[in-house]
Amino acid sequence: MHLDQLRTRLRRIRSSILIPIVIIAALPPLYFTLLNRMGGAYHFDREASYLSLSRGAVDLIQSAFADVDSDRLVDFHVHVVGLGTHCAGCSIHPDFYSNLHPLKRMRFRVYAGAAGITDFSRADRQYVERLLGLVRGISGHGRYLLMPFDRHYYPDGRINHQHTEFYVPNDYVYDLQRRYPDDFLAAASINPYRPDALTELHRNADRGIRIIKWLPNAMGIDPHDPNLQPFYAAMRQRNLILMTHAGMEQAVESDEFQSLGNPLYLRAPLDAGVRVIVAHCASLGRSADFESPGAPETDNFRLFLRLFHDPRYERLLYGEISAMTQANRLGDSLATSPIAHILNHPEMHPRLINGSDYPLPGINIVIRTRDLESAGMINAEQRELLNEIYRYNPLLFDYVLKRTIHHPENPEARLSPEIFMAPPEWRLPI
């Protein structure tokens, strides 16, 4: 399906559910209950422990950690969101509170439910408390890389407030790392169009930050803009790693800027010598293949593979597998899905890393273990145990699921343990 066709279909879906959402919004108790269930937060029991799990679930969890060094275990994709209740500078777009924007308001409520937010007067603290509860409910949990989120900027350096859905400053996330050093690592998010981009880059590098996070579709960043070369040069000088979303973006409103997710645009930082991690392995949507004149739009995952297998980028380009087991990234056939391709190509695994994309694992409408069982990636017993683990801890579930799935045609084709451990050559402060 071409990208414009997909956009048309999404608009039709939005239109078809608009009236029911407005009706639900008029019935607050039912509305909030429904959205909390979609978000999955109602499952979580803060007082639960491994003792509440069945023997089979405990065994599955233990086998998932058996061959992984917990000192190097890192979840490389954990979002932090703040409303400004306790996070100085954090903000979200006012549309998320507005009854005039029921779809955005619904999306916000689903995310809040997934993150365990029940009291919006202390939302920032609840978000962190919930995340810490999930992390510390995992024995041998390793570290979780927290992602701030910079604003959307125009190329001339002005803030684009209309398209800034939320903002989480680097200092807030860095402070969480300092307060909880056994649980968290901090990334930085720096839009290269902001006037102080280079100053902010060096400031964060000086305090030990190693990874810079971008979401070009939501931040208005054109990765192959020639004007970004000084930023790339500074990244290479400071030996920083760029983790960037590629492919279509659905979690954050970015319809007008989806083209900025074209994986081929990442040749620019790669050619500048910057180490790049492609979030989700660009496993959603299609983009223009401008390297093949006359070619139709191509699956973003295929464009990612083109870069991945380019020998010039063998020591520079990595893929990250967060959200790739979720329903929206499995495609029409699980046997030919991006995650199936990765399962069946172990030669890729040394250049892959894992992330959860939290809080998305808490949104149970995108978790479909039944589909994975039907495709032959897990069996019925494993599905039952994984569902039990999900009800206990969706963050743990995301990890155990990835350690459990196998290729539908080859039960021995699994995700290698090295995917879940930080590459030593990155020299992260773990």
NUDREN-310892 format. One record per atom (N, C-alpha, C): x, y, z; residue in three letters. Coordinates in steps of 0.1 Angstrom, whole numbers, plus 5000, padded with zeros to 4 digits. Atoms other than C-alpha are relative to their C-alpha. Layout:
REM residues N
XYZALA/...
This chain:
REM residues 430
500849885000MET/500050005000MET/500950125000MET/499249885001HIS/501450344990HIS/499750095012HIS/500249924988LEU/501950605017LEU/498850094999LEU/501249925001ASP/499250835004ASP/498749925002ASP/501150084998GLN/496850545003GLN/499849975015GLN/500150024986LEU/497750465039LEU/499550125008LEU/500549884994ARG/497150825049ARG/498550014998ARG/501549995003THR/493750825032THR/499249905009THR/500750104992ARG/492850505050ARG/500050045015ARG/500049954986LEU/493950645084LEU/499050115002LEU/501049894998ARG/491850955078ARG/498649955001ARG/501350065000ARG/488850745070ARG/499749935014ARG/500250074987ILE/489450535102ILE/499750115011ILE/500249904990ARG/489750855122ARG/498550064999ARG/501349945002SER/486550995107SER/498949905005SER/501050104996SER/484650665113SER/499849985014SER/500150024985ILE/485450665150ILE/499850135007ILE/500149874994LEU/485051035156LEU/498750015008LEU/501349994994ILE/481351025164ILE/499949915013ILE/500150084987PRO/481550725189PRO/500950065011PRO/499149944990ILE/484550905206ILE/499350125007ILE/500649884995VAL/482551225210VAL/498949955010VAL/501150054991ILE/479651015225ILE/500649955013ILE/499350054988ILE/482050835249ILE/500550115008ILE/499449894993ALA/483651165258ALA/498950075009ALA/501049944993ALA/480251275270ALA/499649925012ALA/500250094988LEU/480150985295LEU/501349985007LEU/498750014994PRO/483251045316PRO/500449875007PRO/499650124993PRO/483150735338PRO/500349894990PRO/499850115010LEU/482750495309LEU/501250034991LEU/498949965008TYR/485150695288TYR/501449975006TYR/498750024994PHE/488050685313PHE/500249865003PHE/499850144998THR/487450325321THR/500449934988THR/499750065013LEU/487550225285LEU/501550044996LEU/498749965004LEU/490750425278LEU/501149945010LEU/499150074991ASN/492450285309ASN/500249864997ASN/499950145004ARG/491649935297ARG/500849994987ARG/499250005012MET/493050015263MET/501550025003MET/498749984996GLY/496150145281GLY/500649905008GLY/499550114992GLY/496449845303GLY/500450025014GLY/499549974986ALA/497350025335ALA/499249935011ALA/500950064990TYR/494449855353TYR/500549875004TYR/499550134997HIS/496349525352HIS/501150015011HIS/498750004992PHE/499449645372PHE/499750005015PHE/500150014986ASP/499649545408ASP/501350035006ASP/498749954994ARG/502349745426ARG/500649905010ARG/499650094989GLU/502449485454GLU/500349864995GLU/499850135005ALA/502749185431ALA/501549975000ALA/498650055001SER/505948975430SER/500149884992SER/499950135007TYR/507348675413TYR/499249895007TYR/500750114992LEU/505648475441LEU/498649994995LEU/501350015005SER/502348555424SER/499949944987SER/500050065014LEU/503348405391LEU/500149855001LEU/500050145001SER/502948045381SER/501449954998SER/498750065001ARG/505947805381ARG/500550014985ARG/499649995014GLY/505847805343GLY/500450144996GLY/499649865004ALA/505948185340ALA/501450035006ALA/498749974994VAL/508848205364VAL/501149934992VAL/499050085008ASP/510747935344ASP/500350074987ASP/499849935013LEU/510148125312LEU/500850135002LEU/499249884997ILE/511448445328ILE/501549975002ILE/498650044996GLN/514548275342GLN/500749964987GLN/499350045012SER/515348125308SER/500350114991SER/499849885008ALA/515048465292ALA/501250085004ALA/498849924995PHE/517848605314PHE/501249915002PHE/498950094997ALA/520048295317ALA/501350024993ALA/498849995008ASP/522448375289ASP/500350154997ASP/499749865001VAL/522548755293VAL/500750055012VAL/499349944990ASP/525048945313ASP/499350135005ASP/500949894995SER/522949175336SER/500850135001SER/499249875000ASP/525849425338ASP/500050074987ASP/500049945013ARG/525549485301ARG/498650014994ARG/501450005005LEU/521749445298LEU/499550155000LEU/500549865001VAL/520249775285VAL/498849994991VAL/501149975009ASP/516849865272ASP/500350144995ASP/499649875006PHE/517750145248PHE/498950094995PHE/501149925005HIS/514350295242HIS/498950025010HIS/501049984990VAL/512350425272VAL/499750155000VAL/500549865000HIS/510350745269HIS/499750065014HIS/500449934988VAL/509951005297VAL/499150114995VAL/501049895004VAL/506951235295VAL/499750075013VAL/500449924988GLY/506151515319GLY/499050114995GLY/501049905002LEU/503251755321LEU/500450145006LEU/499649884994GLY/505052015341GLY/499650015015GLY/500450004986THR/503651915375THR/501149995010THR/498850014992HIS/507051835389HIS/501350024992HIS/498849995009CYS/509351845359CYS/500050154995CYS/499949865005ALA/510552205353ALA/500350004985ALA/499849995015GLY/510152285316GLY/499249904992GLY/500850105008CYS/508151975306CYS/498650064997CYS/501349955005SER/505052045286SER/499449904990SER/500750075011ILE/502451885263ILE/499150114993ILE/500949915008HIS/500352055236HIS/498750015006HIS/501349984993PRO/497152205250PRO/498949924993PRO/501050075007ASP/495152015223ASP/499749875007ASP/500250134993PHE/495651695244PHE/499050015012PHE/500949984989TYR/493451845271TYR/498650054995TYR/501149945005SER/490851985248SER/498949914994SER/501150085006ASN/487351845240ASN/499850034986ASN/500149975015LEU/487652015206LEU/500949914992LEU/499150095008HIS/490351755197HIS/499849865007HIS/500350134993PRO/488751425209PRO/501049894997PRO/499050115004LEU/491251205190LEU/501350025008LEU/498849984992LYS/494251365206LYS/499849985015LYS/500350024985ARG/492551375240ARG/500049855003ARG/500150144998MET/491851005236MET/501449935000MET/498750055001ARG/495350925226ARG/500850035012ARG/499349964988PHE/496751115255PHE/499549925012PHE/500550084989ARG/494450925279ARG/500549865000ARG/499550135002VAL/495550595265VAL/501449995005VAL/498649994995TYR/499250685270TYR/500150015015TYR/499949984985ALA/498550805305ALA/499649885007ALA/500450134994GLY/496750485313GLY/501149905000GLY/498950105001ALA/499650275300ALA/501150035009ALA/498949954991ALA/502050485321ALA/499650005015ALA/500450014986GLY/499950435353GLY/499750135006GLY/500449874995ILE/498950805356ILE/498550005003ILE/501449994996THR/495750835376THR/499750145006THR/500249874993ASP/496251175393ASP/500850104992ASP/499349915009PHE/497051445367PHE/500750125008PHE/499449904992SER/498051685395SER/501449965004SER/498650054997ARG/501151465402ARG/500449904989ARG/499850105011ALA/501451305368ALA/501549974998ALA/498650025003ASP/505251355364ASP/500649905010ASP/499550094990ARG/505951175397ARG/499449864998ARG/500650135003GLN/503450905389GLN/500749924989GLN/499350065011TYR/505150835356TYR/501349945004TYR/498750064996VAL/508550785372VAL/499849895010VAL/500350114990GLU/507150585401GLU/499549874994GLU/500550125007ARG/505350355378ARG/501149934993ARG/498950065008LEU/508450305356LEU/501049935010LEU/499150064990LEU/510650245387LEU/499449875005LEU/500750124995GLY/508049995400GLY/500149884990GLY/499950105010LEU/508149805367LEU/501549954999LEU/498650045001VAL/511949805365VAL/500549925012VAL/499550074988ARG/512549705401ARG/499249875003ARG/500750134999GLY/509949425397GLY/500749894991GLY/499350105009ILE/512449255373ILE/501349975006ILE/498750054994SER/515249055389SER/501150014989SER/498949995010GLY/518549135371GLY/499650094988GLY/500649925010HIS/516949415352HIS/500950084991HIS/499149925008GLY/519949595339GLY/499750155001GLY/500349865000ARG/519649965329ARG/499150044989ARG/501049955009TYR/517050165310TYR/500450144995TYR/499549875006LEU/518050445286LEU/498850094999LEU/501149915000LEU/515650735292LEU/500250114989LEU/500049915011MET/514750955263MET/499350145003MET/500749875000PRO/514051335266PRO/499450024986PRO/500649985013PHE/512251495237PHE/500050154997PHE/499949865004ASP/513151825220ASP/498950054992ASP/501149945007ARG/510852065204ARG/500249994985ARG/500049995015HIS/509952095167HIS/500550144997HIS/499549875004TYR/511952375151TYR/499950024985TYR/499849975014TYR/511852555118TYR/501550004997TYR/498650005003PRO/515152535099PRO/500750145003PRO/499349874997ASP/515752905107ASP/500150025015ASP/499750004986GLY/515852825144GLY/498850045009GLY/501249974992ARG/512352935155ARG/499349875004ARG/500850114995ILE/510252705176ILE/498749994993ILE/501350025006ASN/507252555158ASN/499149945011ASN/500850044989HIS/504852555187HIS/498849914996HIS/501150075005GLN/501952415167GLN/500349854999GLN/499650145002HIS/503852095159HIS/500949945011HIS/499350054988THR/505552055193THR/499049935009THR/501050074992GLU/503351785208GLU/500449995015GLU/499549994986PHE/505451755240PHE/501550035000PHE/498649964999TYR/508751865253TYR/500549955014TYR/499450054988VAL/510951695279VAL/501550044999VAL/498749955001PRO/514251885286PRO/501149905004PRO/498950094997ASN/517651705288ASN/500350005015ASN/499649994986ASP/518251825323ASP/499149915009ASP/500950094992TYR/515251645337TYR/500349864999TYR/499650145001VAL/516251315323VAL/501349975006VAL/498750024994TYR/519851355333TYR/499950005015TYR/500250004985ASP/518651435369ASP/499449865004ASP/500550134997LEU/516751105368LEU/501149895001LEU/498950095000GLN/519850915359GLN/500950025013GLN/499249974988ARG/521751085388ARG/499349955013ARG/500750044988ARG/518951005413ARG/499949855000ARG/500250145001TYR/518550645401TYR/501149934991TYR/498950055008PRO/521950535388PRO/500049854997PRO/500050145002ASP/521350165392ASP/498949964990ASP/501250035008ASP/518150185371ASP/500150064986ASP/500249925012PHE/518550455344PHE/501450054995PHE/499049935008LEU/520950585318LEU/499250124993LEU/500649885007ALA/520250925301ALA/500550024986ALA/499749955013ALA/520151015265ALA/499850155000ALA/500349865002ALA/519951375252ALA/499250014987ALA/500749985012SER/517551505226SER/500350154996SER/499549875005ILE/518951795205ILE/499650024986ILE/500449975014ASN/517151935175ASN/501150094994ASN/498849925005PRO/520052055153PRO/499650144994PRO/500449875005TYR/517952355141TYR/499950105012TYR/500249914989ARG/517752505176ARG/501350095000ARG/498949915001PRO/520052815178PRO/501249965008PRO/498950044991ASP/522152665207ASP/500449864998ASP/499950145001ALA/522352315192ALA/501449955003ALA/498750054998LEU/526152285192LEU/500450025015LEU/499749984986THR/526452435227THR/499349895009THR/500750104992GLU/523852195240GLU/500649864998GLU/499350135003LEU/525651905223LEU/501249985009LEU/498850014992HIS/528951985240HIS/499749995015HIS/500450004986ARG/527252055273ARG/499649865005ARG/500550144996ASN/525651705274ASN/501249904998ASN/498850095002ALA/528851535260ALA/500950015012ALA/499149984988ASP/530751695289ASP/499649935012ASP/500550074988ARG/528551525315ARG/499849854997ARG/499950145002GLY/528951185299GLY/498949944992GLY/501150055009ILE/525851155276ILE/500749954988ILE/499450065012ARG/526650925247ARG/499049994988ARG/500950025011ILE/523450905227ILE/499150124999ILE/500949895003ILE/521451175210ILE/498849954993ILE/501350065006LYS/517751095202LYS/499350104991LYS/500849925009TRP/515851235172TRP/498749924997TRP/501250055007LEU/512351175159LEU/499750104989LEU/500149905010PRO/512651365126PRO/498650044996PRO/501449975004ASN/508951335117ASN/499350095009ASN/500749924990ALA/507851495149ALA/500850135004ALA/499249884996MET/510751745154MET/500350094988MET/499749925012GLY/510951875118GLY/501449994995GLY/498550015004ILE/514551745112ILE/500149934987ILE/499750065013ASP/515651685077ASP/501549945001ASP/498650054997PRO/518651445083PRO/501050024988PRO/499149985011HIS/520051505048HIS/500250154996HIS/499949865002ASP/519951885050ASP/501550035001ASP/498549975000PRO/523552005041PRO/500450095012PRO/499749914989ASN/523252265068ASN/500349935014ASN/499750074987LEU/523551995095LEU/501449945001LEU/498650054999GLN/527151905086GLN/500850045012GLN/499349974988PRO/528552105114PRO/499649935013PRO/500550084988PHE/526351925139PHE/500549864999PHE/499450145001TYR/527451585125TYR/501550005003TYR/498650004998ALA/531051695126ALA/500350015016ALA/499849994986ALA/530651785163ALA/499749865007ALA/500450144995MET/528951445170MET/501249914998MET/498950095002ARG/531851265154ARG/501250045009ARG/498949964991GLN/534351475173GLN/499949955014GLN/500250044986ARG/532751395206ARG/499649855001ARG/500350155000ASN/532151025196ASN/498649975005ASN/501450024996LEU/528351055201LEU/499349914990LEU/500850095008ILE/525850815188ILE/498650064997ILE/501449955004LEU/522650925169LEU/499049895000LEU/501250095001MET/519550725177MET/498950074994MET/501049935006THR/516950825153THR/498949914995THR/501250075006HIS/513450715143HIS/500250014985HIS/500150005014ALA/513050615107ALA/498849934996ALA/501250065005GLY/510050515087GLY/498850085005GLY/501249934996MET/506450615094MET/499950015015MET/500349984985GLU/505550765128GLU/498550005002GLU/501450014996GLN/502250685144GLN/499750055014GLN/500349974986ALA/502650755181ALA/499950155002ALA/500049864999VAL/503251125176VAL/499450064987VAL/500649945012GLU/501251345152GLU/501050064991GLU/498949955009SER/503451405122SER/499749984985SER/500450035014ASP/501451355090ASP/500750094990ASP/499449915009GLU/502851665074GLU/501549984997GLU/498550015000PHE/506451555080PHE/500449854999PHE/499650145001GLN/506351175073GLN/501249984991GLN/498950025010SER/508751215044SER/501450015007SER/498849984993LEU/511451315069LEU/500549875007LEU/499750134995GLY/511450955081GLY/500749904990GLY/499450085010ASN/512950825049ASN/501449955004ASN/498750054995PRO/515850595059PRO/501150044991PRO/498949965008LEU/517850695029LEU/500650145003LEU/499449874995TYR/518251045044TYR/501149985010TYR/499050024990LEU/520450885070LEU/501449974994LEU/498750015006ARG/523250845045ARG/500950125004ARG/499249884997ALA/524251205054ALA/500849995013ALA/499150024988PRO/525251135090PRO/500949894999PRO/499150115001LEU/526650805081LEU/501350034992LEU/498849965008ASP/528850955054ASP/500950105007ASP/499249904992ALA/529951215079ALA/500849925011ALA/499350084990GLY/531250925101GLY/499349995013GLY/500750014988VAL/528550935127VAL/499449865002VAL/500650134997ARG/527450605143ARG/498550035002ARG/501549985000VAL/523650575138VAL/499349885004VAL/500950114997ILE/521050355154ILE/498650044994ILE/501349985006VAL/517850325134VAL/498949935009VAL/501050054992ALA/514950285158ALA/498949924992ALA/501050095006HIS/512450005150HIS/500549944987HIS/499550045013CYS/514649925120CYS/499250054989CYS/500949945010ALA/512350155101ALA/499049914994ALA/500950115003SER/509749885101SER/498650044997SER/501449965003LEU/506650085092LEU/500050104989LEU/500249915010GLY/505450255061GLY/500949994988GLY/499250005012ARG/506950335027ARG/500550144997ARG/499449875004SER/509150615013SER/500450004986SER/499549995014ALA/510350744980ALA/501449954999ALA/498650055002ASP/513350554967ASP/500650094990ASP/499449905009PHE/515050854952PHE/501449964994PHE/498850065006GLU/518150644946GLU/499849924988GLU/500350085012SER/516350444919SER/499050074992SER/500949925008PRO/514850684894PRO/498949924994PRO/501250075006GLY/511350584883GLY/499549895009GLY/500450104991ALA/511050334912ALA/498850045008ALA/501149964991PRO/507750324932PRO/500550025014PRO/499750004986GLU/507650394969GLU/500449865005GLU/499550124995THR/509450124988THR/499849995015THR/500250024986ASP/508949965022ASP/501350065007ASP/498949944993ASN/511050155047ASN/501049905006ASN/499150104995PHE/512449835061PHE/500949954990PHE/499150045011ARG/513849745027ARG/501050114998ARG/499049895001LEU/515450085025LEU/501049995011LEU/499150024989PHE/516950025059PHE/501049894997PHE/499150115003LEU/518349695048LEU/501050034990LEU/499049955010ARG/519949865018ARG/501250075007ARG/499049934993LEU/521850085042LEU/500849905009LEU/499450104990PHE/522549805067PHE/501049924993PHE/499050105007HIS/524249585041HIS/501050084991HIS/499049925007ASP/526249875026ASP/501349985007ASP/498750024993PRO/529849775034PRO/500650125006PRO/499449884995ARG/530750135040ARG/499550035014ARG/500649974987TYR/528450145071TYR/500149895010TYR/500050124992GLU/529449815086GLU/500350035015GLU/499649974986ARG/530949975117ARG/499250135005ARG/500749874996LEU/528550275118LEU/498549985002LEU/501550014999LEU/524950155113LEU/499549885008LEU/500650104991TYR/522949965139TYR/498550014998TYR/501550004999GLY/519249865141GLY/499649985014GLY/500650024987GLU/517049875171GLU/498649944999GLU/501150095003ILE/514149635175ILE/498750045008ILE/501249974992SER/511649815198SER/498750014991SER/501349995006ALA/507949785189ALA/499849904988ALA/500150085012MET/508649535161MET/499249875002MET/500950114998THR/506549265178THR/498650055002THR/501449944998GLN/503549505181GLN/499249994987GLN/500950035011ALA/500549455159ALA/500150094988ALA/500049915011ASN/500949765138ASN/501349984991ASN/498850025008ARG/504449655126ARG/500249854995ARG/499850145005LEU/503749285118LEU/499549984986LEU/500350015014GLY/502249355084GLY/498949904997GLY/501050095004ASP/499849135065ASP/500349865002ASP/499550134998SER/501948825069SER/501150005010SER/499050004989LEU/503848755101LEU/501349934995LEU/498950085005ALA/506048505082ALA/501050084991ALA/499249925008THR/507348785060THR/500250145006THR/499949874993SER/507249065086SER/501550035003SER/498649964997PRO/510449265095PRO/500649925011PRO/499550084989ILE/510749075128ILE/500349864996ILE/499850135005ALA/510548745110ALA/501350004992ALA/498749995008HIS/513348855086HIS/501250015010HIS/498949994990ILE/515548955116ILE/500249865007ILE/499950134994LEU/514848625133LEU/500849904991LEU/499450105009ASN/515948435102ASN/501450044995ASN/498749955005HIS/519148635096HIS/500950035012HIS/499249984988PRO/521448585126PRO/501350084997PRO/498949925003GLU/524248755108GLU/499850155002GLU/500349864996MET/522449085115MET/500150035015MET/500249984986HIS/522249035152HIS/501250075007HIS/498949934993PRO/525749165162PRO/499850164999PRO/500249865002ARG/524549505149ARG/498650045003ARG/501349974995LEU/521149505166LEU/500050025015LEU/500249984986ILE/520049635200ILE/498650005003ILE/501350014996ASN/516949605220ASN/499550135007ASN/500749894992GLY/514449865233GLY/498649965001GLY/501450044997SER/510949845247SER/499150114994SER/500849895004ASP/509650185235ASP/498950035011ASP/500949974989TYR/507950225269TYR/499550144999TYR/501050084994PRO/505150315276PRO/499249914990PRO/500850075010LEU/503950145244LEU/499749855004LEU/500450144996PRO/504149785258PRO/498850005010PRO/501150004991GLY/501549895283GLY/498750034993GLY/501249975008ILE/499049975255ILE/499549864995ILE/500350145004ASN/497349635253ASN/499349984987ASN/500750025013ILE/495449705221ILE/501149984989ILE/499050035010VAL/498849675202VAL/500749885003VAL/499450134996ILE/499849355220ILE/499149894996ILE/500950105004ARG/498449055202ARG/500749874999ARG/499350135000THR/499948725213THR/499349904992THR/500850095008ARG/497148545196ARG/500549994985ARG/499550005014ASP/498548655162ASP/501449934999ASP/498750065000LEU/502048545172LEU/499949855001LEU/500250145000GLU/500748205181GLU/499549944987GLU/500550055013SER/498748175149SER/501149994989SER/498950005010ALA/501948255129ALA/501049905003ALA/499050104997GLY/503847985147GLY/501350065007GLY/498849944994MET/506248225165MET/500149965015MET/500050054987ILE/505148105199ILE/498949895000ILE/501150104999ASN/503047805210ASN/499050045010ASN/501149964991ALA/499847795230ALA/500450015015ALA/499649994986GLU/501547725263GLU/500850135003GLU/499249884999GLN/504048005258GLN/499150135000GLN/500949885000ARG/501248245249ARG/499350025013ARG/500749994987GLU/499348165281GLU/501050065011GLU/499049954990LEU/502548225302LEU/500450144997LEU/499649865004LEU/503448545283LEU/498850095004LEU/501149914996ASN/499948685289ASN/499950015015ASN/499949994986GLU/500348605326GLU/501150105004GLU/498949904997ILE/503648795326ILE/499650144997ILE/500449875004TYR/502049085308TYR/499150065011TYR/500949954989ARG/499349115335ARG/500850045012ARG/499249964988TYR/502149135361TYR/500950124997TYR/499049895003ASN/504649365343ASN/500250004985ASN/499949995015PRO/504349475306PRO/501450034996PRO/498649975004LEU/507949595306LEU/500849875000LEU/499450135000LEU/509149245316LEU/499549924989LEU/500650075011PHE/506749095291PHE/500650034987PHE/499449975013ASP/508249285262ASP/501449934999ASP/498650075000TYR/511749145271TYR/499849854998TYR/500150155000VAL/510648785277VAL/499449964986VAL/500650045013LEU/508448785245LEU/501149994990LEU/498949995010LYS/511548885224LYS/501049885002LYS/499150114997ARG/513648615241ARG/499349864997ARG/500850135002THR/510848355234THR/499749974985THR/500450025014ILE/509748415198ILE/501049934991ILE/499150065010HIS/511248215169HIS/499450014986HIS/500549995013HIS/510948215132HIS/498949894997HIS/501150105002PRO/507648035120PRO/500549874994PRO/499550125008GLU/509647795098GLU/501249945006GLU/498850054994ASN/512647745120ASN/500150035015ASN/500149984986PRO/512247705158PRO/501350045006PRO/498649974994GLU/516047745163GLU/500350144997GLU/499749865004ALA/515948095147ALA/499450095010ALA/500549914990ARG/515648325177ARG/500950125001ARG/499249884999LEU/516948665187LEU/501249975010LEU/498850044993SER/520548625199SER/500150095013SER/499949934988PRO/521348725235PRO/500950134999PRO/499249885002GLU/523948985222GLU/499250124997GLU/500949895003ILE/521049195210ILE/499650085012ILE/500649944987PHE/520049265246PHE/501150065009PHE/498949944992MET/523549375258MET/500750114992MET/499349885007ALA/525349705251ALA/501349954994ALA/498750035007PRO/528149665226PRO/501150075008PRO/498949954992PRO/531449705245PRO/500750124994PRO/499349895007GLU/532849935218GLU/499350145002GLU/500749884999TRP/530250195226TRP/500450085013TRP/499449944988ARG/531850255260ARG/498950085008ARG/501049934992LEU/528550345277LEU/500350005015LEU/499650004986PRO/528750435314PRO/499149905008PRO/500850104993ILE/527250105326ILE/500949935010ILE/
